[in-house]
Amino acid sequence: MTHSLIFGASGFLGQSVVKELLKSNVQVSAVTRSFQPNQQERFNPKVNWLEADLYNGKEWQHLLKGVDNVIDLVGIYAEDPDKGITFDRVIYQAAKAIADEVAKSNVSRFIYVSVDLSNENNPKGYLKAKREAENYLGGKAFDTTIFRPGLMYGQAKPSTVTLAEKILKNLDDNSPSWPNRPLSVKTVAKAIAQVVSEGSKKPIYEIDDMDALINKNDN
């Protein structure tokens, strides 16, 4: 059985990724800063949860034993510097801290969820941190698979559904903006789960790649 360790498993994308991995009979462990077992939608009881500080590898490095894939879904889209919540810390420094521990293990693949780097509508600091994280991972010896979605929408965040519907209403596959279209969070999660289950030599999945991958397997 394939075993994945996830960071950010209780978040918007993370909850969907967990569901898809479990459907694919993947064993799932997860590191979270605050475990709340009464919130079973966020903290799936079928997951082996560990409450730990991701920046302190000593607290969770033991979980890497027997793991095939590490999945980094950690991120923010807005900063709060007064609370120490910055793009650099939550995106780049988090990826670096995780990657440094993974590099000491026998984990074969690091899966990183980045962003559509061509979309300049994103905050500059956000894009900078994502690029730096990608570059850092690329310098490691383990295999890295990067997913670059744009806007992800799903019922857990109704506002994203409304925005995505508005955008997609004005797009078709001949539109110049089609390659940057919103994707459902379920599509992104399914694509990640498929790579985990089946493996892939493809280093980067852009929006078209994820959509095509899921459409191919749904047909």
VOPAGU-2260 file (C-alpha; in pm, 1 decimal, decimal comma):
REM VOPAGU-2260
SITE   aa  ch    i         X         Y         Z
SITE  MET   A    0       0,0       0,0       0,0
SITE  THR   A    1     126,3     346,9     -90,8
SITE  HIS   A    2     178,3     577,3     207,1
SITE  SER   A    3     162,3     957,6     186,1
SITE  LEU   A    4     250,0    1218,4     448,1
SITE  ILE   A    5      61,8    1545,6     401,7
SITE  PHE   A    6     123,3    1895,8     532,2
SITE  GLY   A    7    -184,0    2119,7     505,8
SITE  ALA   A    8    -425,9    1826,2     501,6
SITE  SER   A    9    -700,4    2006,4     694,7
SITE  GLY   A   10    -722,8    2300,1     453,2
SITE  PHE   A   11    -949,6    2371,0     155,3
SITE  LEU   A   12    -749,5    2162,0     -92,9
SITE  GLY   A   13    -614,2    1928,9     173,9
SITE  GLN   A   14    -955,1    1792,4     272,1
SITE  SER   A   15   -1027,1    1698,9     -90,4
SITE  VAL   A   16    -682,4    1544,9    -140,3
SITE  VAL   A   17    -730,0    1328,0     169,2
SITE  LYS   A   18   -1066,9    1202,2      41,4
SITE  GLU   A   19    -926,9    1116,5    -302,2
SITE  LEU   A   20    -621,9     941,3    -159,6
SITE  LEU   A   21    -833,6     730,1      73,5
SITE  LYS   A   22   -1059,2     636,2    -220,1
SITE  SER   A   23    -743,9     514,5    -396,2
SITE  ASN   A   24    -650,5     297,7     -96,2
SITE  VAL   A   25    -354,2     517,2      -4,7
SITE  GLN   A   26    -245,7     520,0     359,2
SITE  VAL   A   27    -244,0     880,1     481,0
SITE  SER   A   28     -57,9    1048,1     766,8
SITE  ALA   A   29     -68,0    1421,1     829,8
SITE  VAL   A   30     109,3    1685,3    1033,6
SITE  THR   A   31    -106,5    1966,0    1171,1
SITE  ARG   A   32     -34,0    2248,4    1412,5
SITE  SER   A   33    -368,6    2202,8    1590,1
SITE  PHE   A   34    -558,0    1873,1    1592,0
SITE  GLN   A   35    -933,4    1900,0    1651,7
SITE  PRO   A   36   -1081,1    1547,6    1636,9
SITE  ASN   A   37   -1438,0    1673,3    1685,6
SITE  GLN   A   38   -1415,2    1842,9    1342,4
SITE  GLN   A   39   -1418,3    1524,3    1135,9
SITE  GLU   A   40   -1474,9    1701,6     803,5
SITE  ARG   A   41   -1140,9    1879,1     843,7
SITE  PHE   A   42    -967,1    1604,6    1041,3
SITE  ASN   A   43   -1067,2    1279,1     874,1
SITE  PRO   A   44   -1056,7    1000,2    1136,4
SITE  LYS   A   45    -906,0     759,3     882,0
SITE  VAL   A   46    -589,2     970,5     877,0
SITE  ASN   A   47    -298,6     927,1    1119,2
SITE  TRP   A   48    -277,5    1282,1    1255,9
SITE  LEU   A   49      20,8    1422,8    1442,7
SITE  GLU   A   50       2,9    1761,2    1612,1
SITE  ALA   A   51     346,3    1915,1    1555,0
SITE  ASP   A   52     536,7    2221,0    1438,9
SITE  LEU   A   53     632,2    2164,8    1076,6
SITE  TYR   A   54     929,7    2400,2    1119,7
SITE  ASN   A   55    1072,9    2165,7    1382,9
SITE  GLY   A   56    1152,0    1845,2    1196,3
SITE  LYS   A   57    1246,0    1662,0    1515,7
SITE  GLU   A   58     878,4    1659,8    1609,9
SITE  TRP   A   59     763,3    1471,8    1298,4
SITE  GLN   A   60    1063,7    1319,7    1117,7
SITE  HIS   A   61     976,9     973,7    1255,4
SITE  LEU   A   62     665,8     976,5    1034,9
SITE  LEU   A   63     883,3     963,6     722,6
SITE  LYS   A   64     969,3     598,9     780,1
SITE  GLY   A   65     784,0     391,1     522,9
SITE  VAL   A   66     643,1     695,5     342,5
SITE  ASP   A   67     648,5     698,2     -40,4
SITE  ASN   A   68     527,1    1054,3    -104,6
SITE  VAL   A   69     534,0    1376,8      93,2
SITE  ILE   A   70     269,5    1629,6     -13,2
SITE  ASP   A   71     308,4    1998,6      73,9
SITE  LEU   A   72     -22,8    2188,3      58,4
SITE  VAL   A   73      76,3    2459,2     306,1
SITE  GLY   A   74      10,1    2816,2     201,7
SITE  ILE   A   75    -168,9    3148,0     249,5
SITE  TYR   A   76    -304,4    3406,1       8,5
SITE  ALA   A   77    -297,3    3705,8     243,1
SITE  GLU   A   78     -29,4    3814,6     488,9
SITE  ASP   A   79     -56,9    3931,7     849,5
SITE  PRO   A   80     298,2    4045,2     932,8
SITE  ASP   A   81     201,4    4151,3    1287,2
SITE  LYS   A   82     131,9    3783,8    1359,7
SITE  GLY   A   83     438,8    3659,9    1170,1
SITE  ILE   A   84     220,5    3532,4     886,5
SITE  THR   A   85     411,4    3619,3     570,4
SITE  PHE   A   86     440,1    3463,8     225,7
SITE  ASP   A   87     807,2    3394,0     287,4
SITE  ARG   A   88     748,1    3205,5     611,9
SITE  VAL   A   89     428,8    3015,3     531,3
SITE  ILE   A   90     516,6    2928,6     171,4
SITE  TYR   A   91     892,1    2929,0     112,4
SITE  GLN   A   92    1026,8    2862,2     462,7
SITE  ALA   A   93     766,7    2590,3     519,5
SITE  ALA   A   94     858,4    2412,6     194,9
SITE  LYS   A   95    1226,3    2443,2     281,8
SITE  ALA   A   96    1178,7    2301,2     632,9
SITE  ILE   A   97     983,2    2003,7     502,2
SITE  ALA   A   98    1220,0    1941,2     211,5
SITE  ASP   A   99    1529,4    1946,2     433,6
SITE  GLU   A  100    1387,5    1661,7     644,4
SITE  VAL   A  101    1264,5    1466,9     342,1
SITE  ALA   A  102    1612,9    1486,7     191,4
SITE  LYS   A  103    1746,4    1287,5     489,1
SITE  SER   A  104    1494,2    1007,9     436,3
SITE  ASN   A  105    1415,4     740,3     178,7
SITE  VAL   A  106    1104,5     918,1      49,4
SITE  SER   A  107    1101,1     891,2    -328,4
SITE  ARG   A  108     874,1    1180,3    -427,5
SITE  PHE   A  109     791,1    1528,2    -302,9
SITE  ILE   A  110     461,8    1667,6    -433,9
SITE  TYR   A  111     430,1    2044,3    -412,4
SITE  VAL   A  112     122,3    2251,4    -487,4
SITE  SER   A  113     239,4    2581,8    -628,2
SITE  VAL   A  114      29,0    2820,2    -836,1
SITE  ASP   A  115     -20,6    2935,7   -1193,8
SITE  LEU   A  116     295,9    3145,3   -1207,9
SITE  SER   A  117     188,4    3318,5   -1529,5
SITE  ASN   A  118    -103,4    3489,8   -1355,4
SITE  GLU   A  119      30,0    3830,8   -1257,2
SITE  ASN   A  120    -298,3    3913,3   -1083,7
SITE  ASN   A  121    -164,5    3723,4    -783,9
SITE  PRO   A  122      23,1    3923,8    -516,5
SITE  LYS   A  123     387,5    3969,8    -613,2
SITE  GLY   A  124     513,1    3842,4    -279,0
SITE  TYR   A  125     297,6    3533,7    -314,1
SITE  LEU   A  126     436,0    3454,3    -659,3
SITE  LYS   A  127     791,1    3522,5    -541,2
SITE  ALA   A  128     756,5    3279,4    -249,1
SITE  LYS   A  129     608,0    3008,5    -473,1
SITE  ARG   A  130     890,9    3047,7    -726,8
SITE  GLU   A  131    1153,3    3031,9    -453,0
SITE  ALA   A  132     993,6    2717,0    -310,0
SITE  GLU   A  133     989,2    2551,7    -653,3
SITE  ASN   A  134    1353,6    2642,6    -712,6
SITE  TYR   A  135    1459,3    2509,9    -373,8
SITE  LEU   A  136    1283,2    2178,2    -428,8
SITE  GLY   A  137    1440,1    2150,9    -772,2
SITE  GLY   A  138    1783,2    2147,6    -611,4
SITE  LYS   A  139    1711,8    1840,8    -400,3
SITE  ALA   A  140    1799,8    1482,4    -489,3
SITE  PHE   A  141    1447,8    1345,4    -451,8
SITE  ASP   A  142    1195,2    1355,3    -738,7
SITE  THR   A  143     965,2    1655,9    -726,5
SITE  THR   A  144     623,5    1683,9    -889,9
SITE  ILE   A  145     477,4    2033,1    -897,6
SITE  PHE   A  146     111,5    2121,8    -951,1
SITE  ARG   A  147      30,7    2475,3   -1066,1
SITE  PRO   A  148    -341,5    2542,9   -1035,2
SITE  GLY   A  149    -494,7    2885,9   -1059,7
SITE  LEU   A  150    -818,4    2972,4    -883,6
SITE  MET   A  151    -958,9    2661,1    -715,6
SITE  TYR   A  152   -1328,1    2654,5    -635,8
SITE  GLY   A  153   -1549,8    2430,3    -427,3
SITE  GLN   A  154   -1857,8    2428,5    -206,3
SITE  ALA   A  155   -1647,4    2454,5     111,2
SITE  LYS   A  156   -1577,9    2812,3      -2,2
SITE  PRO   A  157   -1900,1    2935,6    -170,9
SITE  SER   A  158   -1741,8    3265,1    -274,8
SITE  THR   A  159   -1493,5    3076,9    -494,4
SITE  VAL   A  160   -1779,3    2900,0    -674,8
SITE  THR   A  161   -1951,3    3230,1    -749,3
SITE  LEU   A  162   -1628,9    3383,5    -880,5
SITE  ALA   A  163   -1537,7    3077,8   -1088,7
SITE  GLU   A  164   -1883,6    3061,6   -1246,3
SITE  LYS   A  165   -1855,3    3427,4   -1343,0
SITE  ILE   A  166   -1513,9    3372,4   -1502,9
SITE  LEU   A  167   -1600,6    3046,2   -1680,6
SITE  LYS   A  168   -1921,5    3191,7   -1821,3
SITE  ASN   A  169   -1710,6    3418,6   -2042,1
SITE  LEU   A  170   -1453,8    3156,4   -2145,8
SITE  ASP   A  171   -1432,7    2877,7   -2399,7
SITE  ASP   A  172   -1141,2    2659,8   -2511,0
SITE  ASN   A  173   -1051,8    2914,1   -2782,3
SITE  SER   A  174   -1016,3    3200,0   -2538,0
SITE  PRO   A  175    -663,7    3330,5   -2467,0
SITE  SER   A  176    -747,9    3302,8   -2096,0
SITE  TRP   A  177    -853,8    2937,2   -2118,2
SITE  PRO   A  178    -513,3    2800,2   -2004,5
SITE  ASN   A  179    -551,6    3009,4   -1684,1
SITE  ARG   A  180    -910,2    2902,4   -1611,1
SITE  PRO   A  181   -1035,9    2811,5   -1263,8
SITE  LEU   A  182   -1037,3    2441,6   -1171,5
SITE  SER   A  183   -1256,5    2272,0    -915,7
SITE  VAL   A  184   -1072,2    2172,3    -601,2
SITE  LYS   A  185   -1188,8    1816,5    -668,0
SITE  THR   A  186   -1014,9    1813,6   -1009,4
SITE  VAL   A  187    -684,9    1922,7    -855,0
SITE  ALA   A  188    -722,2    1670,0    -573,4
SITE  LYS   A  189    -800,3    1388,3    -816,6
SITE  ALA   A  190    -494,4    1474,2   -1025,8
SITE  ILE   A  191    -270,6    1464,6    -719,2
SITE  ALA   A  192    -420,6    1134,8    -603,0
SITE  GLN   A  193    -369,0     981,5    -945,7
SITE  VAL   A  194      -1,9    1076,9    -952,4
SITE  VAL   A  195      38,4     932,0    -602,8
SITE  SER   A  196    -132,7     606,4    -699,3
SITE  GLU   A  197      14,2     555,0   -1045,5
SITE  GLY   A  198     338,4     751,8   -1036,5
SITE  SER   A  199     451,6     999,0   -1300,2
SITE  LYS   A  200     770,9    1113,3   -1465,8
SITE  LYS   A  201     614,8    1449,5   -1548,2
SITE  PRO   A  202     774,9    1714,4   -1325,6
SITE  ILE   A  203     513,1    1991,2   -1362,8
SITE  TYR   A  204     136,6    1983,0   -1405,7
SITE  GLU   A  205     -11,5    2304,0   -1536,7
SITE  ILE   A  206    -387,1    2371,5   -1545,3
SITE  ASP   A  207    -435,7    2206,5   -1886,7
SITE  ASP   A  208    -240,1    1899,9   -1772,9
SITE  MET   A  209    -454,6    1846,4   -1463,1
SITE  ASP   A  210    -780,4    1893,7   -1649,7
SITE  ALA   A  211    -672,8    1659,2   -1930,0
SITE  LEU   A  212    -550,5    1396,5   -1682,9
SITE  ILE   A  213    -885,6    1381,6   -1505,3
SITE  ASN   A  214   -1095,0    1401,1   -1822,0
SITE  LYS   A  215    -895,1    1112,6   -1972,8
SITE  ASN   A  216    -961,1     889,5   -1675,7
SITE  ASP   A  217   -1326,4     990,9   -1637,3
SITE  ASN   A  218   -1405,7     900,3   -1997,7
